[in-house]
Amino acid sequence: MKQQERQPFSETIWDERETWSRDRIEASQLDALRRQLERVGRTSSHYRKVFAEVGFEPGDLKSFADLRRLPFTRKADYVAGLEAQPPFGALAAVEPGEAVRVHFSSGTTARPAPVLWTQADIERWADLYARYLYAQGLRRGDIFQCMFNYAWFVGGLGATLAAQHLGALVIPASSGDTERQIETIFQYGSQCVIGTPSFMAHMAEAAEKLGRDLTTSRVKMVCVGGEPGASIPGTRERIERQWGAKMFDCYGALECQPIGWDTAAQLGPTLAEDFIYVEVLHPDTREPVADGERGVLVLTHLDKEACPLVRWWTGDMVVRDSRTAPDGRTHARLAGGVLGRADDMLIIRGVNLFPSAVEDIVRAFPGLSNEYLLVLDDSVKDPHTGFLTGVKLRVERAAGAPADLGERLSQRLREKLQVRFHVEVVESGTLPRTIHKATRVVHA
């Protein structure tokens, strides 16, 4: 029997909930929070212990402020839960037999951490991703080339499910095999591609070397996630110019999929406020900040079944905008996307610097390739205190770049960021390329 097709709410909006009033959104969130906290307090041994330690009963939740009685959940808590209750951890709220899938973290800072999904979680995930792809312009019958890695990385299968759910024709290309990716785009007329910003920049560079002009392809949407990029103006402008298509930020994390994605208006990732309750908190005081002010994003699942999170400290610095968007969507947005990591922020002579601010300038500066590297070594540290006195930046010279490229870039960075940069210009092809998540900051 043919499964009934999901019908969009309108020609531009996938789900009616995207247009609910703020009052209705918040009433729904509070009701969902009560149910969710009651369930996780009963089924997750980690949260059962946490609730008992602070004397919290789910029935105590009368307002959103009451949620702040609970401590944050951090990556270290998740890892400790895995050690306490292997193999799936103490945060899990279902038995393994109730789950249908497990995805793993990359394991770059710790051993790979598993996250379970029930069938309802998978279906919710696919529908939310479809909502965002629809908002960006993907339609039934479009050709969707997925260039996220499928080996362990969570994004590939999520994007594939979403595009299929929407009704697009999916090419599950994965990352790598760059020349074939380019040929596939032209041969089959892919209209939407998705991958990391680093791979999209690499693809553009490779296409140019092959003599293929991506701006003449049918690609109209370049969707990116896994690392900052589409919300950084310099990066967005560069890749949109190279591809001749609009570029969209797709923000999520293994533990919380999805968080928010750009819409066609490109005003910053729109939060999935019927899926997550969002707090934006001052990084030091841990108190809520007003819309328009920077803070750390903290998330609580409203209906996740297998591995729900309560007050998950993402570490991502953001600015929230809760005003209704011009297209009528009422869910809040993250203006400028993820501005940086609270723990990646560099302090140079009292100036707070996020690597994304450097990328914005570098990617928009003429005469450079797509690649760059921030190097934090002894040459930019005070020998007595170890504090940073500047930043070393390695960039690649593009063909026809002026001889004083490094001096010009250093001056521009100093003017814009009020930080001293030691710019090293190397020849094109010197810096490492990546087909997955790029490492832009190196501690040497």
N, C-alpha and C positions, 0 to 999 in steps of 0.2 A: 504494500500500500504506500502511495506517495505521501511523504510527510507534508503537512500544510505549510505553505511558505509564509514567512514573517512579512507582514505588510508595514511599510513605513507610516509614521503618523501624518506626514505631509511631504510635499515635494522637496523640502530642505531639512526637515527634522525627523529623525528616526523614531524617537520615543516621546510620548506626551509629557513625561516627567521632566524633560529638558526645559519645559516652559512653565512649570509650576511657580506660583508666587513664593517669595522668600518665607512668608508665614507658613505656607503649606509645606515647603521643603523642611523647615525647622521642626514643625509638628511631627512630620513623618520620621525625621531623624531621631527625635526624642523617644518616640514610641518604639522604633526599631532598636535603639540602644537599650531600652529596658529589657526587651526580649532577648537581645544578644548577650547582655551581661548575665542574665539569669541562666542562659544556656551554657556559656563558657565557664561560669562559676561552678556549674554542676558537672561538666564533662571534661574540662581541661585541668589536669592535676596542678599545672603551674599556676593558673589563675585562681583555682580553689585555694591554694596556699597563699597567694598574694592577697586575695580578698580577706582571708582570715587574719593575716598579719596586720592589716591596717584597720580591721574591724568594719569592713564594708559589706553591706548587703545590697544586692541588686535592686531591691525594693526601695532603697534609700535614694535612688536617682529621681530627683524631682525637677532638676534643671541641668543644663549643660555644665554649670559651674560645679555641680556635685561630682562630675567625672574627674575633676582635678584632685580629688582626694586619693585617687589611685596613682601609683608610681608609673614611670615610663617603662616601656619594654624596649630593650636595646638588643643589638646583635649578640652581645655577650650573654644575655639571658637566653637567647635562642640556642646558642652553642652549649651553655651549661645544661639546658634542658635535654639536649641530645646525649650528653654524657650521663645524665641522671636516668634517662629512660631510652636507651638505644633500641632500635635504630632510628625511630621517627620522632622522638622527643616528647618532653612534658607539655609543650604548648599545644600539641595535637588534641583536637576535641572530638575525634572519631576513632574507632578501631580501624586498623589497616584494611580489614575486610570490607569496610564501608566506603573506602576510597577506590577510585578507578585510575588514578595517575599520581606519579611523583615526579617533580622537577627538582633540580639541584642547583645550588649556587656555583659560581665559577671556581671557588676554592682558592682565589688568589691571595687572600689574607688568612684563611683558616681552611680546615678540611671541608670538602663540599658538604653543604647543609641541605637536607631534603625538605621539601614542602609538599604536603599531600593535597589532593583535590578530589572532591566527590563529583558525581555526575552533575549535580545541581551547580557546583562551583564552575565546572567546565562550560556548562550552558550559559551561565551568567557572564562569564569571561568572554565568550564568543559574541554574545549579544552586545556587551558594552563596547568591545573593539569594533564591531560592525557599526554601532552608533557613531563612533568617531570617524571611521573611514567614510561613512555616508556624509558626515558633516564636512569632511574635507573635499568631497566631490566624487568618490567612487560610486558607481552605479552597477546594477545588474547587467551582466554581459560584458563589462569591461575586463581587460586582461591585466592581471595582478601578478607581478613578478616579485616573489619573496626572496630577498637576498640576506635575510638574517640567517645566522648559523643554526643548523638543526641538531648539531652534536652537543647535547646537554643544555645549550642555551634556551631559555624559556620563550624568547620572543618569536622564534620561527613558527612553532606550532600554534601559538596564540594568533598570530597574524593570518596564518593559513586558515584556521577555523573561522575567523571573523569574516574574511573575504568570501569564503564558501557560504557562510551563513547569510551574507548579503546577496549572494547570487553572482559573484564575479567568477571568471575563469582563472584558476590559480596555476601559476608555474612555480613549483617549489624548488627554486634554483639553489638555495643556500648561498654561502659566501665562497669566494675562491673562483678559480677558472675564469679569470676576468675577461679574456678574449671571447669565450663562449657566451658569457653574460651579455656582452655588447652585441654580438651577432644575434642572439636571441631577441633582444630588444627590437632590432631592426627587422628581423625575419618575421616575427609573430605580432609585432605592433603593440607591445606592452604599453599600457596607458598609465599604470601606477607601479612604482618600484618602492621597496621598503628595505632598509638596512641601517647600519650605523653611519653617522656623518663621515667618519674616516674612510669607510669603504666607498661612499658616494663620491668623495673627493678623489680617491684613488681611481675610481672608474672613469671620472672625467679626464684625469691626467692620462690614463691608459688609452682612452678613446682618441684623444688628440694625437698621441704617438702613432696610433693605427690609421690616422687620417679619416676617422669617423666623427662627424659633427653631431653630437647628441641633441643639439637644438633642432635638428631636422627630423628627429624621431617623433613617435606619437606620444611619448611620455608627457603627461600633463601634471602629475603629482609625484613628488619625491618625498616620501615619508621616512623619518629617521628617529631612532631611539637608541638606548643603550649607553649614551654619553651625551654631554651637552653639544649643541650645534645649531639646531634650527631656530632657537630663540636668541642666538647671538647674532646681532645684525650683520656684522662683517662676514661671518660664515654663511649666513642665509643668502646674502646678496651675491657672494662669490659662486656658490653652488647653483643658485637659481640662474645666474648668468651662464654658467657652464652647461647646464642641462636645458635651459629654455623652458623651465617648468616651475611651478610653485613648490616650496619646500615647507613641510609641516613637522612640528615637534610632537613626538609620541612618548609621553613620560610615564614610566612604570618602574616597578622593581619586582624581583622574584617574589618577595614576601607579600607584596600588595599589587596585584595586577587587575586593572590598570589604575593609575592615579588621575591622570588628565592628559588630553590630547588637544592640539590645535583644531580649530574649525577653519572654514574657508576664509574667515575674516583675519586670521593670523594675529589675534590679539593676545596670545599667550594660552597655554594649555587650560582647557575648561575642565574643572574638577568633576569627578563622578560622584556628586553629592548624595545620590540615592544609594550609593555603594559604600562610601566612606564618610565618616564624620571628621572634619578637618579643624585642627588648631594651628595657629601660627604664633609661636612663643618667642619671647626675647631669649637669646642664647645664654645670657647670664642670670637674669632674674627668674626665668621660666614662667613669666606672666604673659598673658595675651597681649599682642600688639594690635594697633588699629590698622585697618585697611590702608595700604600705601606705605606702611613701614616694614622694614626687613625683619624677618624672624625665621625660626626653625620650623619646618613642617612636621607636624605630629598627626598620626592617622589612627583611626579606630574603625575596624570593619563593622558594617551594619548587618550583613547577612552571610558572610563567609562561613562555610560549615566546617571544613576539614582542619584548617590551620588559621583560625581567626586571631587577629592581633588587637590588643587594647592599648592605646596610647603608644604606638610605635614611633620611636624617635628616629626619623629618617636621617637627620644630620644635614639635610638640604636647606639652604637659605633661599627664601622666596619672599615675594610681595603679593598679597592677595588683593583682588579687585572684585567686590561683590555686586557691582552695579550691573543692571541688565544690559546685555550686549545689543548692538544695533540689529542683529538678526533675530532678537526675541528670546534668546536663550538666557535663562535666569541663574544657572549654576555659576558659582564664582570661578574666576580665572586667576592664573598665576602670571602676573604681568612680567614679561621678560623671562619667563620660564624659570629653571633652576639657576640661580645667580652664582652658586658655588657651594662648596661643602663647608659647614661650620668648622670641621676639623681640618680642612684643606686651606683655610684662609691664611695667607701669609701676612706677617706684620713686619714692615720695613720702616724703621725709624718713626714709629707711631702711625704709619699709614696702613690701613687694612686693604689688602689686595687679594682679589679672587683671580685665579688663572683664567676664568672665562672673560674677564675684562681685557686681559692681554690678547686673547684669541680674537676678540672683536676688532682690535686695532690691526693685528698682524694680517688677518684674513682680508681686510679691506685695503691693505697697503700695496701699491703697485710695485711690480718687480720681484715678487716672491712666489715660490711654489706653495702648495697646500700644507707642507710639513713645517713643523717648528718644535722646539724642545726648550723647556725651562730647566735650567741646571742650578741646583743649590749646592754649591761646594764651598770649600774653605776660602776661596778667593772673594766671596761675597758675604763673609761672616766676620764679625768682630773677633779678633784672636783671643780676647780676654773673656768676653761674655758668651760668645757663640751666637749672638743675635744677628739677624740679617741686616746688612747695610745696603744691599742692592740685589739685583737679580741678573743672572747670566742667561742670555737668550740666544739660542742657535736657530738660524733660519737658512733657507736655501735660496740661492740666487736664480731667478728665472732668466730666460734668454732676453738679451737687450737691456738688462738692469744697469743703472748708472754705477760708476766706480765708487761713489760715496754712499751707496745704499745703506750700509750699516749706520753711518753717522746720521742720515736723515731719519731712519727708523728710531734710533735711540732718542733723538730730539723729540719726535712725535710722541713716543711713549712717555717721556719725562713731562711734556706739556699736558698730556691727558690724564696721567695717573699719579703724577707728583712723586715718582720713584725713579731712582737711578738704575738704568739698564746697561749691562755690558753686552753688546750685540756682536755675535760671531757669525759672519756670513760664510757659508760653505757652498760648494758646488751642488747643482741639482743631482739628485739621486744619492746623496751622502747619508741623509737621515733615514732611519728605518721606516718602512711602510707597514701598514697593518690592514687586515681584512675584517677585524673585529673591533674590540674596544681599544682605543689608542691610549698610551701612557704619555702624558704631556709634561709631567713634572718628575724630575729625577733628582734624588738626593745622593750626591757623589761624595 
